[in-house]
Amino acid sequence: MVKKRFEVIDFFRGLAIVTIVFTHTLSYFLSQKKIFFVWDIIHFAVPIFIFCSSYIFYQFPPQIEKEGVLNYFKKRLLRLLIPYWIFLVPLFLLTKLYEPKKFIFTEILKSATLTGGTPIGWLVVLFIYLMIISPLIYFFYKKNRHLLILYSTFSFAISLLFLFYSPKINYLFIMWPPWSLLIIFTFYFVDHEKKKYFFLKFMFFSLLTFFLLRYVLSLNHHTLVLQYNKYPPNLYYLSYGVFWISFLYFLYQRLFSRFFLVNKCLGFFSQFSYEIFFIHFLIIYIISSSKYYKHLNYLSFSLVVFILTIIMQLILNYIKKVLLKRMTIVA
């Protein structure tokens, strides 16, 4: 049963990182209406990432003790920050090469401290929030369920507020309450997983909520583009994410679990999803800054980015393997 659950997560996480790459490549061709439509509807990757991390955590939660929690925070924080800081080195070298005017110390400092700078740092901040909030919700559930209800209500209210109010402060500092709602959803998802057709109920309710909010937002002349409801996320965006999580879970159970080759490929992307996230960003930056970029359409651009990302990941895997082998010999 555990093996099957991790196969589901590999499917989800692999699909999410592939979707993110497509989202970023297609963003260069949004003047085409069909591309814009596809780009908009595939904005479900980040909710899936949060679902995957929260799902695994709630399957094997650390003991809510001082030593257990501190060890969890330390290991998780290092796993998030070290690859990100390594990524910043080639990023700013490329910035110095292609856009020297943007090579500013304050921007480098903001990026390194996750207070601004490169926009890609927001996902690292989100996972740091996830690292803190996941055990907090588990603690509320175990020690005081009234606090869990109170926190859930607070998160729901904020995600509802953000439908009609766009805060002026940096979204990095205020996005944790609505994203908490998705973590809470994952907690209940895991808790109800063994119940028959539980995901169909989540799927129906989230889709109904999404279209209801879409109608309400249209009456208020609010943008319906999902990307613009993501920073910070509101209930409209979150309900869309919950629908896709439930729907894809249903598809996996009924269909995709039988496709060995698909799961094998997505398993590769899942295993190295965090590294691929940074690598593809660098490759997109290099290609979009080159003179050859204008000769590519959305399909060729996406394929080139995907192929080069896979090649770079394989090279990185080989380098790590060699270094690990040498360290083992020395030890």
N, C-alpha and C positions, 0 to 999 in steps of 0.2 A: 504493500500500500504506500509506503514511504517513497519507493522507487517511482511509482506512478505519479505521485504528487510532484516530485522533482522533475519528471518529464513534462508535466504541465507547466511548471515554472520556466523550464528551458524553452518551451514553445512560446510562452508569453514574453519572456525577456528578450529572446532572439528576435521575435516579431517586432517588439518595441524598438530595438536599436536599428533594425532595418528600416522601420517606418520613420525614425528620426532622421536617418541619412536621406531618405527620400524627401522628407519635409524640408530639409535644408537645401537640397539641390534644386527642388522645384521652386523654391522661393526666388530664384533668379529669373523665373519665366512667368511671373504672375500677371503680366499684361495679357496673356492668353487666357480667355475665360474658362476653357476646359481645364487648364492646368490649375487655375485658381480654385475651381470647384473641388478637384481632387486634393489639392494642398489643404483646403479647409477641412474636408471630411476626415482626413487622416490625423487630425490633432487629438489622438487618444493615447499617444505613446507614453507621455509622462505619467498619467494616472496608472498605466499598466506597470511602469517601473516601480512606483510606490506600492502598488498591490503586491508585486513579486517580493520586494524586500520585507514588507509587513507580514506577508503570508508565511515566509520562512521563519521570521522572528516568532510569530505566534504558534508555529508548530513546535519550536524548540526554544521557548523563552528562557533567558538566564534567571537564576534565582534572584529574587528581589532582596538581596543583601548588599551591604556596602561593598564588600570585596568583589562580588559577582558583577555588580553594575559598573564599578570603576574599571574592571578588566574589560568589560564589554565596550565602554566608552573609549578607552585607550586604543584598543585594537581597531575598532571601527573608524575612529578619527584618523589614525595613521593610514589606514587603507584608503580613506577618502582624500586626504591632503597630499600625501607624498606623490601619487601619480599626477595630481593637479599641478603641483609646484614644478615637477619635471616637465610637464606640458608647457608651462609658461616660458621656459627657457627658449625652445625653438620658436614659440609664438612671437616673442618680443624680438628675436633675431630677424624673423621674417618681417615684422613691423618696421624694424630699423632699415631693412632692405627695400621694402615696397612703399611704406608710408612713414618716412623719417619724421614728419611733423607730429605724428601720433606717438612717437617714442619719447614719452614724458615720464619723469620719475614718479610724479604723483599718480599717474595711471598705473604704473607698474606696482606701486605700493598698494593702491586700492585693489588691484587684481590679486596680489599676494595675500592680502588680509580679508579678501572676500567682502569688501565694502563697496565695490563698484568695479570700474575698469572693464575688462573683457566681459561681454555679456554671457559667455559660456559658464562663468563662475556661479551663476544663479542655481544651476542644478546641483552643484556641490553644496551650496548653502541649504538647498532643499533637503538633501540627504543627511545633512547634519541635524536639521530640525527633526527629520524622521528618526534618527538615532536617539534623540532625546524623548520624543513624543511617544514612540512605540512602547517602551517600558513604562512610561508614565500611565498610559491607558491600562496596561496590564496591572499595574500597581493599584489603580483606582478600582478595577474589577475585583481584585483579590481582597483589598482592605476596606474599601468604602464605595459601594456602587452608587450611592447618592452623588458622590463627586464625579463619577463617570457620566451620570445623567446630566449633571450641571455643566460639565465640560462639553458634552455632546451638544447640549442646547446652545451654549456659547458659540461653538464652532458653526453650528447651523445658522444662528442669527447673523454672524459676521459674513458668512458666505451669501446670505440673503441680502444683507446691507450692501455688499459690493456689486449687486445687480444694478443699483440705482445711484451709487455714490463711488466716485473714483478718488481715493485718497491722494493727496499731493505729495506725501512723503515717499521715500524709496520703498518700492514694493518688497525688496529683500527683507525688510524688517517687519512686515505686516502680513506676509503670505502664509505664516504658520497656522493661524486659526482655521481658514478654509481647507487647507491641505490636511489638517487634523481630521476633518470630517471623512476624508477618504481612508485614512488609517483606521478610524473607528469602523467604517464600513467593512474593511478587510478583517478586522477582529470578529465581527459578527458573521462574516462570510465563512471564516474558518470554523466558528462555533456551530454553524448550521450546515456545514458541508455534507454531513452524512444523511441529512434529511432529503427525502425524495423530491426532485424537481425544485429544490430551494432556489436555484439560480434563475429559474424561469420567473419566479416572483420578483426577484431583484431586477431582472431584465424588463419585465412589464412595467413595474412601478417607476423605474428610472426613465424609461422611454416616455411614459405618460408625463412625468415631471418635466422632461426636456421640452416636449412640444407645448406644454402649457406655458412654460417660461418663455419659450420662443414667441408665442402669441402675445404675451404680456409685454415683452421687450419691443416687439414690433409696434404695439400701440403707443409706446413711449418713445418711438423713433430711436431706439438704442441699437447699436451695431449688433448684428447677429453673427458676425464672423467670429469663429471660435478662438482664433489666435488673440483677438483683442479683448477677450473675456478671461484671459489666462494669467495676466500679470497685474494684480493677484487674481487667483481663480475665484469665480463666483459660482452660485448654485447651478446656473445654466451650463457652465463648462463641466462642473463636477458630475452632474447628472448624465451628461454625454459620456464621460469617462466610465461611470459605473455601468451604463448600458453596454458599452463595448467589452468591458471586462466580463460581464455576465454572458453576453452573446458569444464571445470567443471561447469562454469556458464550455458553453453548450456545444459549440462546433467541434471543439477538441474532443469532448467526450463521445460525440456521435460520429465524427468523421476523421479529423486530423490525427488522432492517436494511432491510426492504422498506417499512416504514410511514413514509412521508416526514413526514406531519403530526405523528406522535408524536415522531419524532426532532427535528423543528423546535422543538416546544414544549419538549422536554427540553433541547435545545441552548441555549435562552434561560435556563432554570434553571441549566444547567451553567456558562454564561459568567459569571453573576452569583451563583454559589452562596455565596461567602463573604459577600457583602453581604446576600443574602437570609437567610442564617443569623442575622445580627444584627437585621435589620429585623423578621422574623417574631416574634422574641423580644420586641421592644418592643411590637408590636401585640397579642400575646397578653397581655402585662402590662397594657396599657391596657384591653382588653376585659374581662379577668377581674377588673379592679378597679372596673369600672363597675356601675351598678345594672341594666343591661340583660343582664348575663351570665346571670342565672338564667332568663331567658326563652329561652335557646338550648339546643338539643340538640347532640349530638356532630356531626351533619351540618351544621347551620346554623353552628355555631361554627367548624368547619373551613373551610367555604366563605367565611365572612366574613374569616377570617384570611388565606386564600389570595388572595382578591380584593384586600384592602387591601395585602397584601405586594407583589403585582404592581404595583398603582397606585403605591405608594411607590417601588418600584424604577425604574419608568418616569420618575417625577418626578426621581429622583436622577440617572438617565441624562441627562435633558434639562439639568439644572443643570450637570453635568460637561461636557456638550457646549458649552453657552454659555460657561462659564468657559474652556474650552480654546480656543474660537474667539477670545475677547477676549485671551487670553495670546498667541496667535499673531499677532494684529493689532498688539499692543504691541511684540512682538519684531521 
